[in-house]
Amino acid sequence: MQCLIRQWRLLKTALVFFTRLPLQLPGYDEAELARSTRYFPLVGILVGAFGALVFWLSDFVLTLELAVLLSMVATILLTGAFHEDGLSDAVDGLGGGWEKEQVLTIMTDSRVGSYGAIAIVLALLIKFQALSHQPTVLIPLVLIAGHALSRFCAVLVIATQHYVKHEGKSKPLATQISSGELLTAAVFGLLPLAFLEVQMLLALLPAALVWLWFSAKIKARIGGYTGDCLGAMQQLTEIAFYLGLLASVAMFARF
């Protein structure tokens, strides 16, 4: 029983940190956030499921495009645009800075620069188009799988690189996760993929390529990751997964 209570608290920690759910977390310890890493993809499942529910309800009375747009709004409201903000800050820093310290300084600036603004606009447009062209019946599952997988990709960054910023709200994530925690994250991150058709798993390829590219980029530029880099990785791999699904469907439709 104590084990279940402990795991529920870790999940609740992840939910409090990554969503706007009005949960109470008395006696919060920063170390708990690091241990809650295993549940980041599960948070993705819940966020994706909320977006899927909004899409499903909206699709009864609205056009497909509006239903997709409302599902995107729902997930953004639920997370407080946490990952979108990370993408904006990371792109601003990597695009506007040259040296490591300059990149990190720009990332911590609350103002949105031109690189960040362009990144957010393009990311939302591509995501909207990619989701709108998915088979309608699969969109709810695609949302759940995309949000879960992309958060697992962020966990993989934590597992393979070092945290490089010494202040900020993501400092508690500056830790190496254990193999057991990584396995738990992998289960939640990959589980929704089991409900897709086999050929659709080719969508993992572009997500993997984007993960490798962005991981190498932040390693070369700043020597590791920041909280903003994790948010950027989540957004980039989510989009890559959606595009990969479209490509796999189109490819097999020709045969």
Secondary structure, DSSP 8 states (H G I E B T S, - for coil): -HHHHHHHHHHHHHHHHHS------TT--HHHHHHGGGGHHHHHHHHHHHHHHHHHHHTTTS-HHHHHHHHHHHHHHHHTTHHHHHHHHHHHHHHH--SHHHHHHHHH-SS--HHHHHHHHHHHHHHHHHHHTS-GGGHHHHHHHHHHHHHHHHHHHHHHS-B--SSSTTGGG-S---HHHHHHHHHHHHGGGGGS-GGGGGGHHHHHHHHHHHHHHHHHHHSSB-HHHHHHHHHHHHHHHHHHHHHHHHHHHT-
